[in-house]
Amino acid sequence: MIATYVRALACALVALALFAGCKKPEDNIGLEVLDPTDALGTVVVDTTTIIAWSRQPDPGVTSGLTRNLLGAYLDPDFGMVRAGIVAQIRLGSTNVGAGSEGQVLDCDSVVLSLAFDANTSGYGNLDAQTFQVFRIAEDLRTDTSYTNAHLPAIIPDDLVADPRGSYVPRPGVKPFIGGDSLAPQIRIRLDNALGEEWLDEQFGRPNFADNTAFLQYFKGLMVLPVDEPQAPYQRGVLYFNLLSADSKVTLYYRNVTGQDTLKVDFPINTSSVRYTVGRFEHDKALRPALPQQLQDSTLGRERIFVQALGGMVGELRFPHVAEYAGLGLRALAKAELVMPVDGPYYPPYGPPAQIFPFRKGADGKDAVLPDQAGSVNLVGGIFDPVAKEYRMVVTQWMQGVLNGEYPNTGLSLVPSSRGVSVNRVILAGPGHATAPMKLRLTFTTY
């Protein structure tokens, strides 16, 4: 009986495929059976119609995350990528400078230190970069979620002591300062005028009494890469741990009557607002595939562009899956998305470690799949560096679509670590010439 039923299903599928061949291509359900007897009592289909395209997502929250990003590079496929840091600095103690009345204090230097993330120091290359530092002119609130698109109001005077100076990232080198070995970091020297302002006008005074008063006076800093010409593959985006004890502003000074250099630290800590801002110029990609696709979504048949930090996400739609029920195919044993990477990639521009699928909830917002909601994440979506592909198991969600439990709104493809990285990948689309994306459905027939 089972063999007879499977053969009948195969004939029905072939008949439907022949009928669909008389339709317009966009109406083709794509129901061709790979091997109707692939396993006893199953039918396997991997030619389901997929409509795919790339889009720019809404800004994503980057405040309060595990690391922050700073730097710029020119990606020949995605265009210019820029990331900057917004952060509050705080007093390390109360009543800073108390007892210094009547003393003559001179500023030796003011240094902004940004400690590299210990696990991942950046994305791209470690070429020299130039940075700008601005004083923020708006209050930052710890009860507010800030996105990569929020550029705060600033006082437009660059605080960097040498605006033309460049910094060579050395994430593997520990600097020795004052005889102490510190975490690998970028050290940006700020204008001594800031230190003189603190020493002459604020030491021992109400603005340095506590953090409430200090943050009203000094609202924070924004650090940006300088907007300068770049060659493709030059420079990169650096990853920093602002919660490291070595991420801070340090004021070095001396009492003119003494010989010793003193210092005061202004730390960045868990009480500080801190977030990453990101800017993408996809229209300036050297290769036109992405800019063209943003104008014509049908080009997503060939390639899908995915990029973290609010760069790009992929969209997939499966317009004909409801028609399987009419063929008696209602019970899924497995639904798997196979998503190859489009050809080779530049090694410093590695793909995201994982891509997550999201469905649309009743409110139109991204929602997790039932395959992700349990204690064990069944989806997968982890990059396979040998096969150069991602595979996602979406069985529970697809079964829910077939049963009418979920609306057939398709899936969004979102890179992992999207708020703390700029990883990117180009996926082969469903119409790719050599390695097309596929939805592989295995139905049970008994």
N, C-alpha and C positions, 0 to 999 in steps of 0.2 A: 504493500500500500504506500509506504513512504516513497519508494523509488518512483512509483506511478505519479504520486502527487508532485514530486520534485520535477519530473519531466513535464508535467502539465504546466507548472509554474514557469519553467524555462520557455516553453512554447508561447505562453502568454507574454512573457517579457520580450521575446524576439518579435512577436507580432506587434507589440506596442512600440518597439524601437523602429520597426519598419514604418508604422503609421506616423510616428513622430518625425521620420525623415521627410515627410511631406509638409511639415510645418516650418514656420520661420525658425532660424537657429536659436533665437532667444527663448522659444517656447519648448525646446527639446528637453524632456525630462532626463534624458541620458541614462535610461535603465537598460544597461547591457550587462548580462551575467558573465562574470569571469569564468566561473566553473560551478555549475549548479550542484554538483556533487562534491564540492570541496571538502566537506565533512558530512557524515551521515546526518540527515535531517536539517541541513542548513543551506541557505542561499547567500552567496557573497556578491555584493555589488560595489564597484568602486568608480562608477562613471556618473554618479549623481551630479547634477548641474550645480556649480558653485559660481556665484557672482561675487567678485572681490574688488576692493579698491583701498586706497590709502587716504587718510584725512588727518588734519591737524586737530588734536583734542582740545577740550577746554583746559584752562590752566589747572595744574595739580598742586596740592598742598606740599610745601617743602619745609615748613617750620617745625622745629623740635625733632628733626630726624638724626640719624646716627652719624652722618658726616655732611660736609658742605663742600661745594665745588667752586673752583676759580680757574679761569684760563680761557683760551680761544684757539681754534684751529679751523682750517679750511678743508672740508670733506668734499672731494670731487663729485660724489654722488648726492650728498644731502645738503651741501652748501656750507655757509659759515655758521659755526657754533660758538656761542659765547656764554660764559657762566660767571656770576659774581656772588659775593657774600655780603649779607646784611647781618649785623650783630650788635648787641649792646655789650659794652664793657661796664664793669661794676667796681665799686670800692672793695678792696680786700679786707678792710677793717673800718670801724667807725672813727670819726674825728681825725681824719688823715691830716697831718701837718700841725696838729695841736702842739703848742709849746714852741713853735718856730718864730713867734712874733719877735721882731727886732733883729732877726738874723738876715744876713745877705746870702741868698741862695742863687746859684747859677746852674742852668740846665746844661748837662753834658750831651744828652741825646734822648730821643724818644723813639722806641722801637715797637712796631707791631709784629708779633711772632705768631705764625700759623703752623701748628704741628701737623705733619703728614699723618694720614690714616695708616695705621700699622699694617693693615691687611691688603689694601689696594691704594697705591699712591697716585693713580691717575689713569687717563685714557689718552692714547696718542703718543707723542714723542716728548722728550725732556729737553727741548730747545729753550733758550733764554726767552723770557717774556718781560714785558713792562707793565706795571700796574699803577692804578690811580686809587687814592683813598679820599673819601669825602665824609664830611660831618653831616649826620642826618638832622633834618629840621622838622621832623614830625614825631609825635609820641608813638612808641611801639608798645603794644599791649600783650601780655602773656596769655590773655584769654581770647586772643584772636588767632585764627589760622591764616597764615600768609602763603601765597602761591608764588610759583616761579615767575609770574607775570607782574607782580606788584613791585614797582620801583618807587621807593619812598622819596618824599621831598628831601632835598639836600641843600646845603650851602655850597655853591659851585666853585669852591676854592680847593684845588688839589693839595692835600696835606703832605704828600710825599716830598722829602727833602730834595731829592734829585729827580725831577719828573722824567728825565731822559735816561735814567739808570735802569738797567735790566737785571733780572735775577735768574740765575741758572738753577733749576730744581735739582736737588741732590737728596732724594728720599732715602738713600742708603748711608748717608753721612751724618754723624752726630756732632754738632758744633760744641766747642768748649768755650764757655763764657764765664769769666770770673773764677776759673778753676773747676767749674761744674760741667759735667757731661749732660747735654740736653737731648731731647728727642729730635730726630731729623725734622727740619722746619724751613720755612721761608721767613727771613727777617727783613722787614721793610722799614727803613729808617724814615721817620716823619720829621716835619719841619720843627726846629727848636722853638719856633714861636709858640707852638702849642704848649711845650713844657714851661716856657717862661710865663705864659698866661696862668698855668696851674700854680706855679711857684709864687708868682707875684700877686695874683688876685684871688686865689682860692684856698691855698694852704691854710689850715686852721680856721677856716671860715664856714658859714652855714652850708654852702653847697657841697662841702666835703665832710659834713657831719654824719650822714647816713645815705643809703642808696636811694631812698625816696627823693631826697633833695638832689642828689647827684644826677639821677636820671631826668629830672626836670631841667637841669642845667646842660648836661651832656647826653644827648638822646641815643647816640650810637654811631657806628661807622658803616659805610658801604665801600667795599673793595671791588674794583672792576679791572678787567684787562684793558689795556689801551687799544683803541680802535685803530689799527695800523695795517698796512698791506701785508698779506701773507701768501706764501706759495702753498700749493696743495701738499698735504701730509706734514706740514710744518707745525711745530708746537703741539699743544694738547691741553686738556682740562685736568687740573690737579685736584686731588681729593684730600681734604683736611679733617682732622678731628678737633673740633672747637672745644670739646669738653676735656681735652688734655690739659694738664696743669701748665704745659708749656705754650698754650694758646692764650695770648694776653697782650696788653700794652704795658710796657715798662718805661717808667721815667727814671733816668739816671741823672743825679745832680750832686752838687757839693756845696758845703758851707765855705764861703771864701776864706774864713779864718782857719779852716781845717784842710787836711790833705786827702782824706778818704772820700771815695765816691760812694754815695748812698743811692738807694733805689726804692721806688714804690711800684708795686704791681697793681694793675687794673685787670682782673681776670674776666674771662668769659666762662660762665658756668651754667648749671641746670636752671638757674633762675633768669638767665638771659634770654631774650628773644633772639633767635638766630634762624636764618633761612637762606636758601639759594635762589637767585634770580637767573633766568635763562632766556636767551634770545637766539632765534634761528632765522636765517635768511635763505630759505629753500629756493627762492627764485634766482639765487646766484650760484647754484650748483654748476660745475663745469660740464657735467653730462646732463642733458636736458630731460632725462626720463622722469624724474620726480616733478620738476616744475610743470611739465606737460601733463602729468597725471592729475595734478591739482586742478588743472583746467578741464580735463577730460577723464572722468572716472573709469570709462571703459578700458583704459590702458592698464588697469589693475589685473586684467587677464594675464598679462605677461609677468609683472613684478608687483610685489607689495612691500612698501617701505615702513619699517618699524624703528622708532627711536625714542629713547628714554628722555626724561626731564621735560616732558610736554612737547617732544618733537613731532612724532608721527605715530599713529596706531593703524592697524589693519581692520577692515570690515569685511565680514563674510555673510552671504545670504544663501539659503538653500530653498529656492522657491517652489520646488515640486515634491518635497518629501512627503507631504500629506497624501499624495497619490499612491504611495505604496500600499496603503490600507486597502484600496480597491482591488489590489492584486492578491489579497490574502496575506500580505507581509506586514504583520503587526507587532511581532515579538522580536526584540533585538537581543542577541547574545553579546554584541559588541559594536560600538560606533567609534571609529578612530580617524582622526585627522592626521594625515601625513603631509608634512610641510618642508620640502627640501629648501636649502639655501640656494640662491641664484648664483652659481659659479663660485670661483675663488674670491677671497676677500683679503684686504691688507691686514697682516697679522696684528699690528697695534690697534686696529679698529675691530676688535673681537665682537662676536654676536652676544646678545644678552644670555646669561646663564639659563634663563627660563622665560617662557612666554606664557601668560595667563589668558584664558578665554573668559569673557564676561557676556552674560545675556542681558537683555533689557527687562527691568522690573516693570510693574504696573505703573510706576511713576515716571517711566522713561529713563531712569538712571541705571547705571551699571549695577548688576547683581551677580553674586557668585552662582555657579552651577551646582546642582545637587551633588554632582560628583566631587565637588570641593568642600561640601558643607560638613561632612562627617569628620570623625577623629583621624581618619586616614585619607589623605588627598589622593584620589584615584586618577586625577587628570594627567599627571606627568608634565609634558610640555618642556622637558629639560633638553638642552642642546646636546646633540650627539656629535662630538668632533670628528669621529671616524666616518660615520655615514653622512655628515654634514646636513643634518635635518633635525626637525622637531616632530615629536609624535604626541598627540593629545587624545586621551580616552574620554569621550563625552557621552557615554552610553545612557546614563540616567537622564540627562537633559534631553537627548534626542528621543528617548522613549516617551518622555513627558510631552514632547512636541507631537509625536505620533498619536498619543492618547488625547490630545487637546488640553492637557494640564497646563502647558506653557504656550503662549503665543509664539508663532514662528517668526521671531524678530531677528534671527541670526545671531552671530557672535562678533564681539570686538576682540582683537588681539593686542594685548598690552604687555610691554616688556617688564620683567621683574626689576626691582630696585629702581623704579622709574623716577623717584625723587632724589636718589643719591648716586646716580650715574648718568652717563650720556651714551651708553652702549647702543649700537645700532645694527640692523641687519636688513638685507634685502632678501625677501622670500620669493621663491618661484610661484607665480600665480597659477590658476587652474588651466590657463591656456598656454603655459610655457612650452616651448618647442621640444625640450629634451627631458625635463624632470618636473612635470606638472604636479601641483598640489592636488590631493585626492581626499575625498571622504569615503572611507572603507566601511561599509555596513554589512554586518553578518546577522542574518535573520534566522531564527529557528522556525521549523515548519511542522512541528508536532507539539 
